[in-house]
Each structure stands twice: as C-alpha cells, then as structure tokens.
Amino acid sequence: MGVSVNPFERAYQGLEQENREGWNTEKISQSMFQIVSNILQRDNIWSGTLLDLGYGDGKLTIKFAQNGFEVYGIDISPTAISWATERSKAQTINTNFQVGDVLNLPFMSEKFDIIIDSFCFHCIIGKDRKKFLSEAFRVLKNNGILIIMSKCGDPKDPNYPFDPITRCKIEKGIPTRYWGLPENIVAEIKHEGFSVTDYQVFTHDQDLLVVNARKPL
Ligand SMILES: C[S@@+](CC[C@H](N)C(=O)[O-])C[C@H]1O[C@@H](n2cnc3c(N)ncnc32)[C@H](O)[C@@H]1O
C-alpha cells in the first residue's frame, strides 16, 4: 500500500459532504487524548516534538499543540489536511500538517520525541507493517516514545467482513484493516527494535490495544 491508496481520500470527501465532524467524534478523540496523556505524564514527558501518523481531521493532534507540544502530522488524504489545517487556524494553533505516506516519512532521522499512531497502523496490511514501524523507528529520537492505538482481536459484530486466517477486514476482496491479536502486534513492534514498556487492551464496541514502546538509548 502506498500513496496510490486513496479510499481514505474518498472517505474524507464523503464525511465532509455529510457534514460529519471527522473520522472520529470529539468524544473518541478526547478519550484518545486522555489515554496518551496518562502514558506521557506517567513517564514525565510533557513537551517536545510530536508526530501523529495518520492524523485525519487533526482533532487529537491539535489537543497536543494546545498543550505546548511542537506537533507534526502526516496523512495520505488531502481533504483530511485541509480539514485539520482549517481546524487549527480557527483555534489559532500552530501545527505542521502535511500530505504524505507513513511508509516513507518526509522527515530527517531522530527528529521526534514522541510518535502517536491513532488507528493508522491497523490500516496498514502485510509487509507494509514492517515498513511503517521501521520508518517510525528511524524518525524517533533515541529513548523516544511510540504510542500505538490499534483495534485488535476478534470482531464483536458477527456480520463484520473478517477473514480469521489473515485477521483482516476484507472489502471487495481487498484486505483493508488488520486486527491482530494483541501479543502478535506487540511482537511486531518489538521485532523492529522497540522495547515495549507495557500494553493494555480496552474493551469497547471493538477491543482497542494501546502499546507504549520506546526506541532504546
Ligand atoms: C482510521 S483513520 C484514523 C484517523 C485519525 N487518526 C483519527 O483517529 O480520527 C486512519 C487514518 O490513516 C490515514 N492513512 C492510512 N494509510 C495511510 C498512509 N499510508 N499514509 C498516511 N496516512 C494514511 C487515513 O487517511 C486516515 O486518516
């Protein structure tokens, strides 16, 4: 999957036309902010350069900018970036949003103190998952923190178009989401060189895995 994947762009255009508030609701983005903030505050990290991978309409990223972080975001959808940029301008918040591919990050190595993934990693399928992690590893500073939020486990909805062998959602014959088992996702992250401090599974309409990882010193 590369820049040619534009079902996301189509999805954002549809959300905009329907006057929706974004990919996620403000309530979900507030709970993601709380989850990430708890991890950062517990680890005494409350400043620095923060990259949001697949920032979408920017609701989560902007909350970190409002809290003094120097925020950057990358997303494959041009509609998402204009949405996020408008949102940050309306709040006179300084952000650095750009269109790009998380599999080929346009940043120098070791730029960021913190990298957040809010549901982008689970949109990355197959061998690209290794590329996603190796790019995150490259642009993270030594001892920097990576927080991954990813849907996981078996679908709660019996009608969800899920292939239990590949653990992927299948749409029109194409795998579009990966819902691995928590321990397998954690193993992928470790395999790319991160040390995993801890991880937690939250049970909602679908299980949510939150992984707190570090690039070793
Ligand atoms: C499930 S949405 C989550 C959006 C946002 N983080 C949120 O929580 O509202 C996944 C996001 O990842 C972006 N995305 C998917 N594949 C990408 C890629 N290869 N490079 C950059 N962004 C990508 C999509 O455009 C979308 O905004």
The ligand as a Gaussian input file, in Angstrom:
#p B3LYP/6-31G(d) Opt

LIG

0 1
 C       -8.853000       5.055000      10.903000
 S       -8.354000       6.635000      10.311000
 C       -7.932000       7.463000      11.825000
 C       -7.795000       8.956000      11.683000
 C       -7.395000       9.716000      12.937000
 N       -6.124000       9.289000      13.467000
 C       -8.472000       9.596000      13.983000
 O       -8.248000       8.883000      14.983000
 O       -9.531000      10.213000      13.820000
 C       -6.757000       6.222000       9.604000
 C       -6.035000       7.412000       9.028000
 O       -4.791000       6.977000       8.480000
 C       -4.604000       7.613000       7.213000
 N       -3.734000       6.727000       6.404000
 C       -3.998000       5.451000       6.002000
 N       -2.948000       4.948000       5.297000
 C       -2.011000       5.938000       5.279000
 C       -0.705000       6.040000       4.715000
 N       -0.146000       5.010000       4.033000
 N       -0.012000       7.183000       4.898000
 C       -0.560000       8.235000       5.576000
 N       -1.800000       8.197000       6.134000
 C       -2.512000       7.064000       5.982000
 C       -6.005000       7.779000       6.634000
 O       -6.107000       8.773000       5.657000
 C       -6.792000       8.116000       7.915000
 O       -6.803000       9.492000       8.174000

